[in-house]
Amino acid sequence: MSALGLEHEGKPNPLGSEGSSAVHVRQWQLEPETEYRFELDPGNSLAIKLVDGQAEIFGAELAEGSIYVFGMECKAAVYTWQGCTIEMTSTEYISEETPMNAYANVHLALEQMRVRALRVIHGSPPSDDDEADMDPNPEPPRVLVLGPENSGKTTVSKILVNYAVRMGQDWNPIFANVDPGEGGWAVPGVISAASITAPLQTSSPAATLGSAATSAPVHLVSNELLPLSYWYGHAETRRNPLLMDRLIRNLGENIAERWDADAECRAAGLIVDTPASFASSSGPQGDHRHALIKACVDAFRINVILVVGHEKLNVEMQRAYGNRISIVKIPKSGGVVELDSSYRERVRKYQLQNYMYGKVIPPPPGLSALPYLQGGEQTSDLTLNLAPSSSVIMFSDLVIYRIGEETMAPTSALPIGAARVVSEMQPLIVDPAQPGSGLYNAVLALLSPPNPDESERYDEEILDLSVVGFLVITALDIPNKRMTVLAPGQGSFAGRTAIVGSFEWQE
């Protein structure tokens, strides 16, 4: 027996009911405030069962006796505040050194801000023992999470959102994701925001924040998520920082309108997850990151900045915003995994596959006949599989744009006295019939219709239209001016508008 727990290895132990296939599992007894960390290889899956006690994954609770399945190179950790016993089909390691106490302290401070803001909305008197209630205009938390690559920013964001939802106060905080390389609730290339009504579950990196209603099976809780999304179209913010700035401000304006109409949603606050490029102090990304951080601070009216494990960035933020915004440096978890570019590319393919077809993670051998949970949802045959529609349409049915030139040379590289012909935010119509259109296997964002109340149209109007879905061009028939598109559901594309970026996908 180790100091952390008792290990049962090579011994048949039924994770499910009697009579099922025996599975060789390991059982760990976790001491209070420790976590079990795991990293899955491609093609492998893992089953975890909470035998007794309390445990959570990134702030989402596990139900005792239920089997949870993870796959698609998922990297996560089961944390317990009071201690628990878990069973799994394989093991990585258990750590007594976690940053969860620091994260919990941040959550409690944010919760106090929510309570004070809600008290003012309801006209309730301030508490006698809370000195902060002397503030005549207490603000709800609007948090920007910053940190370098592989620092665990998304994990911190999920924990803080999940803890807020679990408080039993009917909080519905808004979670905004402005990392276009991560994918959010749909596909990579978007920035988006959603009001969170239930804990965000973890089962695979293909749906790290859950699924949007445009493609999730209708019976799932995750189907309640209705994110507002804008299409950026690239993984790196340096590709078109002016466009990123504009989309961030569009997202902020829509959130502000939601808050004006729903004061209790405003009191629940906002958590904003950011890309690693916002913390990059050198190289080509360093030139625009301060402008994009400022865009977030202004657009979302940020009043708290969390800096995850980066001393230099913490100092920079203190100098730039310390006189009007609370800057808090929090530790990076020792369980954060170093992710390389090839892994990130595979995850983006997982996300696109998941958006179109869904995904049932095959359980480890011996568990196929047992009920299990994937992403916190009960799964049975085919419930997480989707059936996208493949349609043949005319080139003229769908108007396709590309924003700016595909490769934009820096202004300093232009000849002396020369002006740029195409701006970074100018929409350019793409002709599918032209060689080199770049549309074969391209991912397109289908835009919402323009506002009918606006009689005047303007060139850059499509930049301000939100995304209603995504499709992939799987075939081009240039002689007959037809193309085949794959989309989650059926429907006419006649008269619709779409934008193409730099993402491609093929089955």
Secondary structure, 3 states (H helix, E strand, C coil): CCCCCCCCCCEECCCCCCCCCCCEEEEEEECCCEEEEEECCCCCCEEEEEEEECCEECCEECCCCCEEEECCCCEEEEEECCCEEEEECCCCEEECCCCHHHHHHHHHHHHHHHHHHHHHHHCCCCCCCCHHHHCCCCCCCEEEEECCCCCCHHHHHHHHHHHHHCCCCCCCCEEEECCCCCCCCCCCCEEEEEECCCCCCCCCHHHCCCCCCCCCCCCCHHHHCCCEEEECCCCCHHHCHHHHHHHHHHHHHHHHHHHHHCHHHHHHCEEEECCHHHHCCCCHHHHCHHHHHHHHHHHCCCCEEEEECCHHHHHHHHHHHCCCCEEEEECCCCCCCCCCHHHHHHHHHHHHHHHHHECCCCCCCCCCCCCEEECCEEECCCCCECCCEEEEEEHHHEEEEEECCCCCCCHHHCCCCCCCCCCCCCEEECCCCCCCCCCCCEEEEEECCCCCCCCCCCCCHHHHCCEEEEEEEEEEECCCCEEEEEECCCCCCCCEEEEEEEEECCC
